[in-house]
Each structure stands twice: as C-alpha cells, then as structure tokens.
Amino acid sequence: MGLLEAISLAVLAASTPLLIAATGELVAERAGVLNLGVEGMMIVGAACGFGGAWLTGSTMIGALCGIAAGTLLSLIFAMMTLGLAVNQVATGLALTILGVGLSGLIGARFVGERIATAPHLHIPGLTDIPLVGRILFGEDAFVYFSLALVVGVWWFLYRTRAGLVLRAVGDNHASAHALGHPVLRIRLFAVMFGGACAGLAGAYLPLAYTPFFIPGMTAGRGWIALALVVFASWRPVRLVIGAYLFGAVTILQLHAQGWGVGIPSQFMSALPYLATIIVLVLISRARTGGSTTPAALGTVFVPDR
C-alpha cells in the first residue's frame, strides 16, 4: 500500500463520524433546533456501541445500541427544550456534560477490552485496483452509509413535501403553526434523528475506527460536527466537502510530525479546533443576501393554548 493510498484511507475513516453526526445536526437545525449536546450523545453512543458489540459479538447490534443511546439522550433534550421551553444552548451544554459522565459510567467495565472491527467490503478484481480499489470498493459499511445518508437527507429536504414543511418550521415556526403544521412534533422527530446520527457516529469510533473504548475518545468531534453545519451553510452536499476537509486536517497533522515539520505537536493537535473557530468566525461575519441560516434557529416555540 502506497503512502497516498494510506493517507486517503485514513482521511475517509477520520471523516466518517464527522459526516454522520453533522448530517443529523443539520436536520435538527433546519427544523430550528440548536443542539449543542452532539458531543455528549456521541460519547455515550461510543460507550453503548462498544458494550453492545463486546457483549454480543455483533457489529450491527453495537451500532444499534449506539443509535438507541443517542436517541434516548436526544429525547431528554427534546423534553427540556420543546416540552418545558428551556433555553436550547444551556440544555445542550448540560447534555454534553451529562453524556461525558454517563459514558464513563457505562464504559468503565469495558476499558481495556478489544473487539473485532467492522468488516470491510471486498470485491475480487475491483478492490485490488491500485490506489482507488481500496478507497471505492474496500471500505466498511459505515463509510458507504454516511454518503447514502447525505444523499437521502438532501432528497428529503429538497424533493419532498415533508422536507419543505420541516424547512418552513425552521424558518418561521409561527407561520408554520398558523398553517396547521405540528411544529413541536416536527422538531421532536428532527431532534431524534439528530440524536440517532450522533449516537451512530460515536459508535463508529470503537466499532470501526479503533477496536477498543476509552473515556473521551470522541475528542471534540461533536463540536467539529457543529461547526461543519455552519461551514456547509446548512446544505447537505457541502457537508461532504467540509467533513473530508476536517478529516484531512486531522490526519495530515499526524503525518506532519513524521515528515519532520518543525511545528509543536501541541499546536498540530489543536489545529482541527483552531480551524473550527476560524470557520465559525468567517461564516458569522459573512452576512450575504443568499444566507440559508434557518431564521428561527434556537428560538423557543410555545403554541397557543
């Protein structure tokens, strides 16, 4: 395997959890809900995903456990923000703190254990093609699912009536409610979808990226996923570019040390987060007329009684 192929495969692996988590968060934000608890849902998904796979020996069951964990945490978020009209930012931050602590409790018994990673696709003749064979025809199911997820979300948002309604709720929930659309129910489903994606993204880490679980293994990926949604201007297809860009930065900072680049390792490790901050600042300052920011993002909706 050549160096370019190895780097490309590493970038795919590093980008996949970002893409899955960011896609789920994009749907939630398109519905007008800002969930800053993605990091917490991801780490709980990682703990539950590893636990499910370790106890059953099945990667599929591990992935389902991760999805269930993320969905359950998202229901807590929905109960607070949609049911009790609590501030979304404060609730999301609290959810992240809860998730970090809960993952440590759930995953305590699994620290030091190992499992078999998710199997990779192998098509005789195609997978063996130099350079592109392993990249296109030799990845695990999570990688292909992440790309299919983006396409599916794009089709839902821009080619279905339900997607149009969801975007309308995110842009003006009062008008959507006046037209008879169930704003809270739509936002609940969007939040649950985002939680399921975050849990799956977290489960990917011990099931396919590394064959073990350690506390804090998400390492800020949930925050990068939040930044990716802004980077992509709330458009699904742009998430792919952003996710692979951030994944490439993460991998290249590791290879840079081996190439003898005279940059402190502490700075290189913080580079993805520095890039996140830069992107957020640039996007927040770019107030163009074609902005696709959901107008009702982060605002509380209380229906008339």
N, C-alpha and C positions, 0 to 999 in steps of 0.2 A: 504494500500500500504506500503510495507516494505521500509526500507532505501535504500537497494541496488537497488531495482527497481526504486525508485525515482531518485537516482543519475544517473542510466543508462538512464532514460528518459530525464533528464536534459542534459546529455552529448550529446545525439542524437540531441536535439534541438539546443544546442550551436554549434555543429559541422556542421550542415547542411548548413548554409550560407557560411562557410569557404570552404566546399567541392564544392559547386556550383560555387563560384567565382574563386576558384583555378583551376577548370576544364576548365573554359573559358579562363583563362590566360594561361594555359598550351598549348591550341591550338594556341593562338596568338604567344607565344614564340617558339613553334615548327615551326611556319612559319617565324621565325626570327625577330619578333617584340617584343620589350620590352616595355610594357605599365605600367608605374608606376602610372597611374591615376585610378587604381581599386578602391581605397578608395573614390575618388570623384564620380565615377559612382555609387558606392554602396549607398552613402548617398542621391544622387539625386533619385535613384531608390526607396529608402525608403520613401522619401517625396512624390513622384508621386504615388507610390503604395498605400500609406495610403490615399492620396487625392482621388484617383480613387475609392477605396473601400468605403470611407466615403460618397462620393457623390452619388454612385450608389447602395451601399449596397451589392456589389458582390465582393467576394474574387478573383474570376477569372479575373474580369476586373481590379482589383487592381494589380494583378500580371502582366497582360498585359501592364498596364501603366508603371510599373517598368521596364519591358523589353524594352519598347519603349524609355523610358528616357535614359537607359544605352546605347542603340543602337545609339541614336542621339548624345550623348556625344562621343561615340567611332568614329562617323563619323567626328567630329571636330578633334579628334586626328589623324585620318587617313588623313584628308585633309592637316594637317600640316606636318606630318612625311612622308607620301607617296607621296602626291601631291607636297609639297613645299620642301621636303627633309630636314626638320628641325630636330635638334637633338632630339632623342626619349626620353632620360632621362629628359631633360629640359621641353619638351612638356608634359610628363606625370605628372611631379610635378606641372606644371601650371594647368593642368586639374584637379588635386586634389584640388588645391586652388579654382578654379572656381566652382567645384562641391560643396564644403563646403558652399561657399557663396550663390550659386544658391539654394541649398536645404533650407537654412534659409529663403530665399525669398519665395519659393514655399510653404514651410510648416508653415509659420508664422500664417496663419489663422486656421491651424489645431491643434496647440499646445493646449493641454487641452481636446481635443475631444477623444472619445473612440469608438471602433468598436468591433464587434464580431470576435473572432479569427477564423482561418480556421478550418473547421470541421475535426474530426478525424475518421479514419476507425473503424468500429465496426462489427465484425463477431461473431454472437452468438456462444458460445461454445469455440471458438478459442481465442477471445480477453480476455476472463475471465480466461484463463490458468494462474496459479500463476507464477510470475516473468517474463516469456518470452511472455506471451499473449499480454500485452500492448506494449511491445517492437517490436514484429514482426507483430502484427495484429491490432494495435491500434494507429498508428501514422497518421499525416496529409499527404496530397498528396505531399508536398514539400520534405519530407524525402525520400519517395519512388522514386520520380523523380530524386533526387540527385544521388541515387545509379544507377538508369537506365541511367542517363546522363554519368556517368563514364564508364559504360559498352559500351554505344553507341560510345563514343569518342575512347575507346580502339579499338573497332571493326573498326571504320573508319580509324584510323591511321595505324593499322597493318594488316587489312584484305581487304582493298580496294585500287584501283589504285590511286584514288584521295588523299587518305591519304599518299600514298607513294610520290606523287608529292609534297604535302604540306611539308613533312619532307625534301624532296630534296631542296625545296626552302629555308628552314631554315638552311640547312647545307651548301649549296653553290648556292647562287642566280644567280651568273654569269653563272655557268654551266646549271642551270635550264633554264635560259633565252636563252642560246645558243641552247638548245634542243627545243625551241619554246613554252615553258610554260609561261603563262602570270603572271609574278612574282607579279606585283603590284595588279592585280585583286585578286590573291590568298591571298595575305596579307590583302587586304581590307576585304574580307569575313571572314578571321580569326579574324581580329580586331573587326569586327561587332559581331561575335559570342561571343568573349570575353566580349564585352560591354553588350550584351544581358544577359549573365550569371551574370555579376556583378550587373546589374540592378535588375534581379530576386532575387539574393542573398540579396540585400538591401531591396527589397520589402518584403522578408520573415520576416524581423525583426518586422515591425509593423503588418503584417498580421497574423503571427503565433506565433512569439516568445513573443511579448508583444502587447497588444491591443491599443497602442497609439503611437504617434510620438513625439519625442523630438529632437532638434538640436544635431547633433553629436552622434546619437545613434549607429552608426557603431563602434565607439570606437576603431579604429585601426584595425578592422577585415580585411580591404583591404590590409594592409601591411602584416598581417599574411598570407593571401592567397598568396601573392607574395612569401613569404618565403616557403610556403608549396610546391610550384612548384619546388623550388631548393631542398628542403628536399626529394621530391619524385624522384629526378633525371630525371625530365621530363617524367615520366612514369605514366599513368593514374591510374593504380590499386594501386600504392603506395600512391596516394593522399588520399585514404580512410583511410589508417593507420595513415598518418600524420594529417588529419583533425580530426579524433577521438582522437588522442593523444593530440592535442592542445585544443580540446574541453574539454577533461577530466581535463587538467591542469586548464582551466578556471573555471570549476565547483568545482573542489576539493579545489581550493584556497578559495572559498566562504565557503565551509563546514568546512575547517580547522579552521576558526575563531570560529565556533560553537563548535568544538571539544576541544577548549581551547589550540590550538597550539600557543606557545608563539612567533609568528613571526609578526612583524609590518604589519598592514593592507596595508600600502602604498607599502611595498615590495611585498606582495602577489598579489596586484592589478597589479603590474608591471611584475609579473612572466611570463605571456604569451609573453610579448615583450622581456624580457630577454632571454627566450627560443628561440625566433626568431633570436636574434642576435647571440646566441651560435651556432644555426644550420647553419646560413649563414657563420660564421667563419669556422666551421668544414668542411662544404662542399667545401668552396672555397680553403681550404688547401689540400683537398683530390684530388689530380691530378692522378687518376688511368687511365690505358690504356683503360678501358671499359667505360669511361665517355660518357654520352649521351647528353651532352650540345650541343644545336644547334650551329654550328660553325659560322653562320652568325648572331647570336642573337645581336640585337641592332645596326647593321650596316645599313647604308643608301644605297639604290639601286637606281641608276639613269640610266634608259635604254638608249641605243644608239638611237640617233635621226636620 
